[in-house]
Amino acid sequence: MSTSGSTDFSVSRNDIIKSALRKIVAYAPGETPDANDITDSALALNLMIKSWQNESIGIWKNIEAALFLEDAENTYTLGPSGDHCAETFVKTELSSAAASAATSITVDAITDIGDTFNRDGIIEAVTPTGAGAITMDGALVSGGIATMPSTRKLLIYSDGDESGVTFSITGTNADGAAQTESITGPDTTTVYSTNTWKTVTIVSISGAGTGNIEVGTVGDFIGIERDSGALQWTNIGATLANPITLIDALSGAAAVDNHVYSYSAKISRPLELVEARLHRADDTEYPIDIIPRLEYMALANKTNTGSPNQIYYDAKRTNAEVRIWPAAGDVQQYILMTLRSPIEDFDSEGDNPDYPIEYAEALIWNLAVKIAPEFGTAPSPFVQEQAFTTKNNLKGFDVDFGSCYFGLEIS
């Protein structure tokens, strides 16, 4: 007897949809669902998963993220367009002092810092002969859309004088909303966008170019502790090397051993804050109490500074919000948090689930019940029973076990 030797079975978005449609006999055997029915069913599937996140079902991922603190700041936003909070980051220190207005820093080590700078990731070197859209042919482009490694500022480089033309950028921001920006061309140098970008769909120029023009994206986020006690955040502005090139000059001096943090991507908006700890400069950690809104609002002086020991969480819509007390008095400390992060959406027909395969059967049976009315049918009692049973079984899967203590009060 032989076995497969594999345990990586999975299904795609359309596998789930087609199986659900078969459960309600929306199609005869051998027939293929049309595109509109697939689209409508995909909408129902994503909506159902989002709604399950409000129930006691593990349709989420537990992640650990670091929230980098700002001097005397007590309110932070968590999400794609929020403050500096990352699931993966690197901490190092300055090995040489950096003067105010410095455009590079030297650190102890660049190991594990992301080398994501890409000068021609959107448009490779070209000299446009006139006004109009420029063909996007860089490594970040697929299907006519440039997708950033994470939400970033864009850069435009030229070895000629392009200061007489304007570049117009069209695409989406960190929250997926459409945006446009006009950027005056560079003169044998590099210029940067003001906005940050998730995707780019069009790059156009107002006139002919004079040199080789490249369009790409800046590197990882980097935060430098200045001697003033504040963190200055910018991005890496060249292929990773030590010294590290910055896209913005330092606005204050930074001494040897000042902290430097770097990361590639901000976290998604979390669904819930599970626990939080203060990580101090000596690498010790202390628990932070999660408190409700009323307790936070009752604090008399919310501008006190020190080591945060209480935190209030508000989910909100686009970016969640946390408020800490007291406000940070030292940017060499940061908050580590366990967060419930949403799973990825089913956007394309071949997308695999961003959750264990054990969830798939419950999704199929319950999707069948959800979409039946749209196909003018009622799910059979058997389908309804399977939907109920598999969903209930799912509630007992992927739970976090902990201790429960009981005490007796003796009077």
C-alpha positions in Angstrom: 0.0 0.0 0.0 1.3 3.5 -0.8 0.3 6.9 0.4 0.6 10.3 -1.3 3.1 11.7 1.1 1.4 15.1 0.9 -0.8 17.0 3.4 -1.2 20.3 1.4 -4.7 19.8 -0.1 -6.5 23.0 -0.6 -9.4 24.5 -2.6 -9.8 27.7 -4.6 -12.5 30.4 -4.4 -14.3 29.0 -7.4 -14.1 25.4 -6.1 -16.0 26.6 -3.0 -18.6 28.5 -5.1 -19.2 25.6 -7.6 -19.5 23.1 -4.8 -22.1 25.3 -3.1 -24.0 25.8 -6.3 -24.1 22.0 -6.8 -25.6 21.6 -3.3 -28.6 23.7 -4.2 -28.9 22.1 -7.7 -28.4 25.5 -9.3 -26.8 23.8 -12.3 -27.2 20.4 -13.9 -24.3 18.0 -13.7 -21.6 18.9 -16.3 -22.9 22.5 -16.7 -20.6 25.5 -16.0 -21.8 28.5 -14.0 -21.8 31.7 -15.9 -19.5 34.6 -15.0 -22.3 36.7 -13.4 -23.3 33.8 -11.1 -19.7 33.4 -10.0 -19.4 37.1 -9.3 -22.6 37.2 -7.3 -21.6 34.1 -5.3 -18.1 35.5 -4.6 -19.7 38.6 -3.2 -21.9 36.4 -0.9 -18.9 34.4 0.1 -16.8 37.4 1.2 -19.8 39.0 3.0 -20.4 35.8 4.9 -16.8 35.5 6.0 -16.8 39.1 7.1 -19.9 38.5 9.2 -18.5 35.4 10.8 -15.7 37.5 12.1 -18.3 39.0 14.5 -19.1 35.6 15.9 -17.1 33.1 18.0 -15.5 31.6 14.9 -11.8 31.7 14.3 -12.0 33.5 11.0 -9.0 35.6 11.8 -5.2 35.3 12.3 -3.5 36.0 15.6 -0.5 38.2 14.8 2.1 40.0 16.9 2.9 43.5 15.9 5.0 46.3 17.2 3.6 49.8 17.7 6.4 52.4 17.6 5.8 55.2 20.0 6.1 59.0 19.5 7.3 61.4 22.1 4.4 62.6 24.3 1.8 61.0 22.0 -1.1 59.1 23.4 -3.3 58.3 20.4 -2.3 56.0 17.5 -4.1 54.5 14.4 -3.5 50.9 13.3 -4.0 50.0 9.7 -2.8 50.5 6.1 -2.8 54.3 6.3 -2.2 54.5 10.1 0.8 55.1 12.3 4.0 53.1 12.3 2.9 49.6 13.4 4.4 46.5 11.8 4.2 42.7 12.2 7.9 42.3 11.2 10.6 44.8 11.9 14.3 45.3 12.5 15.9 47.2 15.4 19.5 48.5 15.2 21.5 51.5 16.5 23.6 54.2 15.0 27.2 53.3 14.9 28.2 56.9 14.0 26.7 60.2 15.0 24.5 61.9 12.3 24.3 65.6 12.0 21.2 67.6 11.4 20.5 67.7 7.6 22.3 64.4 7.1 20.9 62.4 4.2 22.4 59.1 5.2 23.1 57.2 8.5 25.5 54.5 9.5 24.1 51.7 11.7 25.5 48.7 13.6 24.1 46.2 11.0 21.7 46.1 8.1 21.0 42.4 8.4 17.3 41.6 7.8 16.5 45.1 6.7 14.3 44.8 3.6 16.1 45.7 0.3 12.9 46.8 -1.5 14.1 50.0 -3.1 13.2 49.8 -6.8 14.1 52.8 -9.0 12.6 51.4 -12.2 9.9 49.0 -10.8 7.1 50.9 -12.6 8.8 52.3 -15.7 12.2 51.3 -17.0 14.5 53.8 -18.6 12.7 55.6 -21.5 12.8 59.1 -23.1 9.2 60.0 -24.1 8.9 61.8 -27.4 5.8 63.7 -26.5 3.0 64.2 -24.0 0.8 61.3 -23.0 0.8 58.1 -21.0 4.1 56.3 -20.6 4.1 52.5 -21.0 4.6 50.9 -17.6 7.0 48.0 -18.1 8.8 47.6 -14.7 9.0 44.5 -12.6 6.1 45.7 -10.3 3.7 45.8 -13.3 1.3 43.0 -14.1 -1.8 43.2 -16.2 -1.2 47.0 -16.7 -1.2 47.7 -13.0 1.8 48.4 -10.8 1.4 47.0 -7.3 3.8 48.3 -4.6 5.5 45.8 -2.2 3.6 47.8 0.4 2.1 51.2 0.4 5.0 53.6 -0.5 5.9 56.9 -1.9 6.9 56.9 -5.6 10.1 58.2 -7.1 10.9 59.7 -10.5 14.5 59.7 -11.7 16.1 61.2 -14.8 19.6 61.7 -16.1 18.3 64.8 -18.0 16.5 68.0 -17.1 12.8 67.3 -16.8 11.9 70.3 -14.6 9.9 71.8 -17.4 7.4 68.9 -17.5 4.8 67.5 -15.1 4.1 63.9 -14.4 0.6 62.8 -13.5 0.1 59.7 -11.5 -3.2 57.8 -11.2 -3.9 54.8 -8.9 -5.0 53.9 -5.4 -3.9 54.8 -1.8 -3.4 52.5 1.2 -7.1 52.2 1.8 -7.8 51.3 -1.9 -9.4 54.7 -2.7 -8.6 56.3 -6.1 -6.2 59.1 -6.1 -4.1 61.3 -8.5 -1.1 63.4 -8.0 1.0 65.8 -10.2 4.8 65.9 -9.7 7.2 68.4 -11.2 9.9 66.5 -13.1 13.5 66.1 -11.7 16.6 67.8 -13.0 19.3 65.1 -13.2 18.2 63.8 -9.8 15.2 62.1 -8.1 11.9 63.6 -7.0 9.3 61.9 -4.7 5.6 61.8 -4.5 3.8 63.5 -1.6 1.2 60.7 -1.5 1.8 57.1 -0.7 0.5 54.5 -3.2 -0.8 51.0 -3.2 -1.2 50.7 -6.9 -0.5 52.8 -10.0 -2.6 52.5 -13.2 -1.4 55.5 -15.3 1.8 57.5 -15.4 1.6 60.4 -18.0 4.0 63.2 -18.9 3.0 66.7 -20.1 5.6 66.9 -22.8 8.6 65.3 -24.3 11.4 64.1 -22.1 15.1 65.1 -22.4 16.8 62.1 -20.7 16.3 58.6 -19.5 13.3 58.6 -17.2 12.6 55.9 -14.6 9.7 55.6 -12.2 9.7 53.3 -9.2 9.2 53.1 -5.5 11.2 54.0 -2.4 12.5 51.4 0.0 11.5 50.3 3.5 10.2 52.6 6.2 13.0 53.7 8.6 12.7 55.6 11.9 15.7 57.3 13.5 15.8 58.4 17.1 16.9 62.1 17.2 18.7 63.6 20.2 15.5 65.6 20.8 13.9 62.4 22.0 11.6 62.1 18.9 11.5 59.5 16.1 11.9 60.8 12.5 10.3 58.5 10.0 11.3 58.4 6.3 12.2 55.8 3.7 15.3 54.2 2.4 16.3 56.0 -0.8 18.7 53.6 -2.6 19.7 50.0 -2.9 20.4 48.8 0.7 23.9 49.5 1.9 25.6 50.8 5.0 25.5 53.9 5.2 21.8 53.9 4.5 20.5 56.5 2.1 17.4 58.5 3.3 14.9 60.2 1.1 14.5 63.0 3.7 17.3 64.8 5.5 17.4 64.5 9.3 15.7 67.5 10.9 17.9 67.1 14.0 21.1 65.5 15.2 21.3 61.9 16.2 24.0 60.5 18.5 25.8 57.1 18.5 23.6 54.3 19.9 20.4 56.1 19.2 17.8 53.6 18.1 16.9 52.9 14.5 13.8 50.9 13.4 12.9 49.6 9.9 10.0 47.6 8.5 8.5 46.9 5.1 4.7 47.0 5.6 2.1 48.4 8.0 -0.4 46.0 9.4 -4.0 45.6 8.2 -6.7 47.0 10.4 -7.0 44.6 13.3 -10.3 43.2 14.5 -9.4 43.1 18.1 -6.6 43.7 20.6 -5.9 40.5 22.6 -3.0 41.6 24.8 -0.3 44.2 25.0 3.2 44.5 26.5 5.7 47.3 26.9 9.1 46.4 25.5 11.7 48.5 27.1 15.2 49.4 25.9 16.8 46.8 28.2 14.7 44.1 26.4 12.4 43.5 29.4 8.7 43.4 28.9 5.8 44.4 31.2 2.1 43.8 30.7 -0.2 46.6 29.7 -3.8 46.5 30.9 -6.5 46.7 28.3 -9.2 49.0 29.6 -12.6 50.0 28.3 -13.4 53.4 26.9 -15.1 54.7 30.1 -12.0 54.0 32.2 -9.8 55.7 29.7 -12.0 58.7 29.5 -12.1 58.9 33.3 -8.3 59.4 33.5 -7.7 62.9 34.7 -4.6 63.9 32.8 -4.2 62.1 29.5 -1.0 64.0 28.6 1.1 62.6 31.4 4.3 61.0 30.0 6.1 57.9 31.3 6.0 54.2 30.6 2.5 53.2 29.2 0.7 50.7 31.4 -2.9 51.0 30.1 -4.4 50.9 26.6 -7.8 51.4 25.1 -8.8 49.9 21.7 -11.4 51.1 19.3 -11.9 49.1 16.1 -13.3 51.8 13.8 -13.6 51.3 10.0 -10.5 51.9 8.0 -7.8 52.2 10.7 -8.3 51.0 14.3 -7.4 53.4 17.1 -5.5 52.8 20.4 -5.0 55.3 23.2 -2.3 54.7 25.8 -1.7 56.0 29.2 0.6 57.6 30.2 1.9 58.9 26.9 5.3 57.7 25.9 8.3 59.5 27.4 10.9 57.4 25.7 11.0 56.3 22.0 13.5 53.5 22.8 10.5 51.6 24.1 7.7 50.2 22.0 4.5 48.3 22.5 4.2 44.6 21.4 0.6 43.5 20.8 -1.2 40.3 20.0 -3.9 41.3 17.5 -6.7 39.5 15.7 -6.1 40.3 12.0 -8.6 39.7 9.3 -8.0 36.9 6.8 -7.4 37.9 3.2 -10.4 38.3 0.8 -11.2 36.1 -2.1 -10.5 38.5 -5.0 -9.8 36.1 -7.8 -11.1 32.8 -9.0 -7.9 30.9 -8.1 -7.4 32.4 -4.7 -6.8 29.8 -2.0 -8.2 30.3 1.5 -6.1 32.2 3.9 -7.2 29.9 6.7 -6.8 26.1 7.5 -8.5 23.7 5.0 -10.6 22.4 7.9 -12.8 25.5 7.4 -13.7 24.8 3.8 -16.6 22.4 4.3 -18.4 24.8 6.6 -18.0 27.6 4.0 -19.4 25.4 1.2 -22.5 24.3 3.0 -23.3 27.7 4.5 -22.6 29.5 1.2 -25.2 27.2 -0.4 -27.8 28.3 2.2 -26.8 32.0 1.6 -27.1 32.0 -2.2 -30.1 29.7 -2.6 -32.6 32.6 -2.7 -30.7 34.3 -5.4 -31.2 31.2 -7.6 -34.9 31.0 -6.9 -34.6 27.8 -4.8 -34.8 26.8 -1.2 -32.0 24.7 0.4 -33.1 21.2 1.3 -33.4 20.2 4.9 -30.2 18.2 4.5 -28.3 21.2 3.2 -29.6 23.3 6.1 -28.6 20.6 8.6 -25.1 20.3 7.2 -24.7 24.1 7.2 -25.7 24.2 10.9 -23.6 21.2 11.9 -20.4 22.2 10.1 -20.6 25.8 11.4 -21.1 24.6 15.0 -18.1 22.3 14.6 -16.1 25.1 13.3 -16.7 27.1 16.5 -14.9 24.5 18.5 -11.9 24.4 16.1 -8.8 26.6 16.5 -9.6 27.9 20.0 -7.0 29.1 22.4 -6.9 27.0 25.6 -6.1 28.6 28.9 -6.4 28.1 32.6 -9.6 28.8 34.6 -9.3 29.5 38.3 -12.0 29.4 40.9 -11.8 30.8 44.3 -13.9 30.5 47.4 -14.6 33.4 49.7 -14.9 32.3 53.3 -16.6 34.6 55.7 
